Amino acid sequence: MQADALLTQDELDFIQDMQHVPQLNQADPNAVLQVNGDPRLQQLLTRLVASEQVTLQAQLENQQISIPLQLVEDEFHAVHLQLGSPEIYEEGPRLRPWRFSMEQPSALLDAQGEQSELWVRDISFRGVLLEVRDERPPPARFELFFAPDGIQPIALTGTLRRCIDTQLAAYDLGRSAMDEIDRLREYILQAHPQLRTAAPNARP
């Protein structure tokens, strides 16, 4: 082994003995991350992603962005690293998910696409601040759809966390389906003022 090798032979043997890559999803060609560099480091990164949770961390002013790495397999059985749905956190007295404040409140929709009396003011992938536009108390729970600007509706399940006043209430979204929360993360990423992309086919 060369004197300037980045990994010892024992480390390379350990990496070779690690578990095989688990069942992989089909790759989205628009979301594949190409990794260049020393082949040994590429192999190490691939093995780590296959067996551990690996994320990219970035700092943007007072916000932290965490992007998970995933392994996918294309139709030629080649394995690629792919970026997962990001999480954005805002620093402060405590770290909390970044909230997107709607310029105009957006009504949550029922299963028939009709507006409910619950209107979104702020939203994150963890919770939502709702304006209640009737005289009844905020519901303890809701199952409605978030569809601002004509996007494909995102199904959300909210559980009342606290009432702020007679018209505002905060809800936890922890009971929503994970794939719907992933779509919500994508929408929030597109809405972030410093992270907006101009890709014409990007799904919010």
C-alpha positions, -999 to +999 in steps of 0.1 A: +000+000+000+013+035-008+027+055+021+002+083+014-029+061+013-059+076+029-071+043+044-051+014+059-056-021+046-075-030+078-099-001+072-104-012+036-110-048+047-136-035+072-154-016+046-154-046+022-169-067+050-198-043+058-233-053+049-243-053+013-264-025+000-301-029+010-329-030-015-327+002-036-352+024-053-352+033-089-332+064-096-347+097-107-323+109-134-331+145-125-320+140-088-288+120-091-257+133-073-225+126-091-196+121-067-160+126-080-128+119-061-106+091-049-124+058-056-117+045-021-135+075-006-164+070-030-166+034-018-164+045+018-192+070+013-214+045-005-210+019+023-217+045+050-249+056+032-260+020+028-256+012+065-260+045+084-279+077+081-257+102+063-266+138+057-252+169+042-252+199+066-252+235+054-254+268+073-274+297+056-274+328+078-294+317+109-307+286+093-294+250+091-302+228+062-299+190+065-301+169+033-301+131+037-282+110+012-298+079-003-287+051-025-306+043-057-301+018-085-308+026-121-320+003-149-284-007-156-280-018-119-255+011-113-257+025-078-259+063-074-260+087-045-292+108-045-302+138-024-333+132-003-359+157+009-342+185+029-350+197+064-345+234+072-342+245+108-341+281+122-316+289+150-327+307+181-333+300+218-339+265+205-336+249+171-370+246+153-381+238+118-381+268+095-417+281+089-429+294+056-452+324+062-479+326+034-481+361+018-519+354+017-534+328+039-544+296+020-575+276+028-572+239+036-595+219+013-618+191+021-620+158+000-643+175-025-618+204-030-640+229-012-625+254+011-627+247+049-628+273+076-591+266+084-566+289+066-528+284+067-508+313+080-474+296+086-463+261+078-433+238+084-429+201+079-437+196+116-466+220+122-489+246+109-504+279+123-540+281+112-565+310+111-600+298+121-626+317+101-658+308+120-670+313+155-666+277+166-636+266+187-607+251+167-611+214+161-590+190+181-580+172+149-583+177+111-577+157+080-576+182+051-556+191+020-530+218+015-530+231-021-517+267-025-511+281-060-528+251-076-502+225-066-512+189-063-530+187-029-509+175+000-529+154+025-523+166+061-535+154+095-532+179+122-536+176+160-543+207+181-512+218+201-525+251+215-548+280+208-531+313+205-562+334+205-598+330+194-588+329+157-553+314+157-543+278+166-511+258+162-513+222+150-488+193+150-485+174+117-469+143+131-498+120+122-495+129+085-483+102+061-445+103+055-448+106+017-471+136+021-446+152+046-418+147+020-439+165-005-445+193+020-407+195+026-403+199-012-429+227-013-413+245+016-378+242-001-392+257-033-408+285-012-376+294+007-366+329-005-329+321-009-333+285-022-359+290-050-350+271-082-360+280-117-364+244-129-395+244-151-406+209-142-398+210-105-427+198-084-433+221-054 
